[in-house]
């Protein structure tokens, strides 16, 4: 089961040090999502992340700097996906990029065959966005028929519900608030999550 960490949307003290330490603690994939930052701020963050980890980073914005940093993973927000097209994704896939996207409508998952994985949420009530509530029933089970991409649960995921994420049929979980709401404990919280992962 995949465990992905998404960056804090706001600037965090010693953020790059925390990210490097997350990778060293066993994190496989990290998503840089900085909607309110400009390209130079994202560059500054990437410059402080050890180059050996760059291939495990996905960019949500500023795809044009991916090659500059040896980044091989690109994420399309729902809005960016609507402004793009299958021909472009096919070219990027042939160039060796791993593509991901985000959806908030469960019925859209079957339309994402060009993407390696998709975030779906909120699966639980969000930790990082108070008031961002899940609409899934307690007994929800993902219908995998006609879904050709991995589906990653997003929203409210913590150590107490990772087993439920697997039981719901998701291929992994994306973590944000559990890590960044208390950056001083980011590594210990990640380690706890990693140890709670269903096999």
C-alpha positions as CSV (number, residue, x, y, z in Angstrom):
1,X,0.0,0.0,0.0
2,X,1.5,3.3,-1.1
3,X,2.0,6.2,1.4
4,X,2.5,9.6,-0.2
5,X,3.1,12.9,1.7
6,X,1.9,16.2,0.2
7,X,3.8,19.4,1.1
8,X,2.3,22.0,3.4
9,X,0.5,24.7,1.3
10,X,2.2,27.4,3.4
11,X,5.9,27.9,4.2
12,X,7.2,25.8,7.0
13,X,10.4,26.5,9.0
14,X,13.1,24.1,8.0
15,X,10.7,22.6,5.5
16,X,13.5,21.1,3.2
17,X,15.2,19.6,6.2
18,X,11.9,17.9,7.2
19,X,11.4,16.6,3.6
20,X,14.9,15.2,3.4
21,X,14.4,13.5,6.8
22,X,11.1,12.1,5.6
23,X,12.8,10.5,2.6
24,X,15.6,9.2,4.9
25,X,12.9,7.7,7.2
26,X,11.5,5.7,4.2
27,X,9.1,8.0,2.4
28,X,8.8,6.8,-1.2
29,X,7.0,9.7,-2.9
30,X,6.5,13.4,-2.0
31,X,4.2,15.8,-3.8
32,X,5.1,19.5,-3.9
33,X,1.8,21.4,-3.9
34,X,2.4,25.2,-3.5
35,X,-0.5,26.9,-5.1
36,X,0.3,30.3,-3.6
37,X,4.0,30.3,-4.2
38,X,5.8,31.5,-7.3
39,X,8.2,29.5,-9.4
40,X,11.3,30.9,-7.6
41,X,10.0,29.9,-4.2
42,X,9.5,26.3,-5.5
43,X,13.0,26.3,-7.0
44,X,14.4,27.4,-3.6
45,X,12.7,24.5,-1.9
46,X,13.9,22.0,-4.5
47,X,17.4,23.4,-4.3
48,X,17.5,22.4,-0.7
49,X,16.2,18.9,-1.2
50,X,18.9,16.4,-1.7
51,X,19.2,15.6,-5.5
52,X,19.0,11.8,-4.9
53,X,15.4,12.4,-3.9
54,X,14.3,14.5,-6.8
55,X,13.1,11.5,-8.9
56,X,10.7,10.7,-6.1
57,X,9.1,14.2,-6.1
58,X,5.9,15.1,-8.0
59,X,5.2,18.7,-9.1
60,X,1.7,20.0,-8.9
61,X,2.7,23.4,-10.4
62,X,5.5,24.5,-12.7
63,X,5.9,21.3,-14.7
64,X,8.3,23.2,-16.9
65,X,11.1,22.9,-14.3
66,X,10.8,19.1,-14.0
67,X,13.7,18.3,-16.3
68,X,15.9,21.0,-14.7
69,X,15.7,18.9,-11.4
70,X,15.5,15.4,-12.8
71,X,11.9,15.2,-11.6
72,X,10.0,12.4,-13.4
73,X,6.6,12.8,-11.7
74,X,3.9,15.3,-12.7
75,X,0.6,15.9,-11.0
76,X,-2.5,17.5,-12.6
77,X,-5.0,19.3,-10.4
78,X,-8.6,18.9,-11.5
79,X,-8.5,22.3,-13.1
80,X,-5.1,21.7,-14.9
81,X,-6.4,18.4,-16.2
82,X,-9.4,20.1,-17.8
83,X,-7.1,22.6,-19.5
84,X,-4.8,19.8,-20.8
85,X,-5.4,16.8,-23.2
86,X,-4.7,13.1,-23.7
87,X,-2.2,13.8,-26.5
88,X,0.0,15.8,-24.1
89,X,-0.2,13.1,-21.4
90,X,0.7,10.4,-24.0
91,X,3.8,12.4,-24.9
92,X,4.8,12.9,-21.3
93,X,4.3,9.2,-20.6
94,X,6.5,8.3,-23.5
95,X,9.1,10.7,-22.1
96,X,9.1,8.6,-18.9
97,X,7.0,10.8,-16.7
98,X,4.7,9.2,-14.1
99,X,1.4,11.1,-14.1
100,X,-1.2,11.7,-11.4
101,X,-4.3,13.8,-10.9
102,X,-7.0,14.6,-8.3
103,X,-10.7,14.1,-8.4
104,X,-13.5,14.8,-5.9
105,X,-16.2,13.0,-7.8
106,X,-16.0,9.2,-7.4
107,X,-17.8,8.8,-10.8
108,X,-14.9,10.5,-12.6
109,X,-12.3,7.8,-11.7
110,X,-13.1,5.6,-14.7
111,X,-12.1,8.5,-17.0
112,X,-8.5,8.7,-15.9
113,X,-6.8,5.8,-17.9
114,X,-3.9,8.1,-18.9
115,X,-2.9,8.6,-15.3
116,X,-0.8,6.2,-13.2
117,X,-2.7,7.2,-10.0
118,X,-5.4,9.6,-8.8
119,X,-6.0,11.2,-5.5
120,X,-9.7,10.9,-4.4
121,X,-11.0,12.8,-1.4
122,X,-12.0,13.7,1.1
123,X,-12.3,10.1,2.2
124,X,-12.5,11.2,5.9
125,X,-13.1,14.6,7.4
126,X,-10.0,16.7,6.5
127,X,-7.4,17.4,9.1
128,X,-5.7,20.3,7.3
129,X,-9.0,21.9,6.1
130,X,-11.5,22.2,9.0
131,X,-15.1,22.0,7.6
132,X,-14.0,19.9,4.5
133,X,-16.2,16.9,5.2
134,X,-16.3,13.4,3.7
135,X,-19.5,12.5,2.0
136,X,-18.7,8.7,1.8
137,X,-21.0,6.3,3.7
138,X,-19.4,4.4,6.6
139,X,-19.5,1.1,4.7
140,X,-18.0,2.6,1.5
141,X,-16.2,0.1,-0.8
142,X,-14.5,1.4,-4.0
143,X,-16.0,-0.2,-7.1
144,X,-12.9,-1.1,-9.2
145,X,-14.8,-2.0,-12.3
146,X,-13.8,0.2,-15.2
147,X,-11.1,2.0,-13.1
148,X,-7.7,1.6,-14.8
149,X,-5.6,3.7,-12.5
150,X,-4.5,3.3,-8.9
151,X,-6.7,5.3,-6.5
152,X,-5.1,7.0,-3.5
153,X,-7.2,8.1,-0.5
154,X,-6.9,11.7,0.5
155,X,-8.4,13.6,3.4
156,X,-8.3,12.9,7.1
157,X,-6.0,9.9,6.9
158,X,-4.1,9.1,10.0
159,X,-2.7,6.0,11.8
160,X,-6.1,5.2,13.2
161,X,-7.8,4.6,9.8
162,X,-5.1,3.3,7.5
163,X,-6.5,-0.2,7.8
164,X,-9.9,1.1,6.9
165,X,-8.4,2.8,3.8
166,X,-7.2,-0.6,2.6
167,X,-10.6,-2.2,3.4
168,X,-12.3,0.4,1.3
169,X,-10.4,-0.7,-1.7
170,X,-7.8,2.1,-2.1
171,X,-4.3,1.5,-3.3
172,X,-2.7,3.9,-0.9
173,X,-3.1,7.1,1.1
174,X,-1.9,10.7,0.8
175,X,-1.0,12.5,4.0
176,X,-1.0,16.2,4.6
177,X,-2.4,17.5,7.9
178,X,-1.1,14.5,10.0
179,X,2.4,15.6,9.0
180,X,2.3,19.4,8.8
181,X,-0.1,20.4,11.5
182,X,2.8,19.8,13.9
183,X,6.0,20.0,11.9
184,X,8.2,19.4,15.0
185,X,6.6,15.9,15.1
186,X,6.5,15.3,11.4
187,X,9.1,12.5,11.4
188,X,7.7,10.7,14.4
189,X,4.2,10.9,12.9
190,X,5.4,9.6,9.6
191,X,7.2,6.7,11.3
192,X,4.0,5.8,13.1
193,X,2.0,5.9,9.9
194,X,4.6,3.8,8.1
195,X,4.5,1.2,10.9
196,X,0.6,1.2,10.7
197,X,0.5,0.5,7.0
198,X,-1.4,-2.7,6.1
199,X,0.8,-5.2,4.3
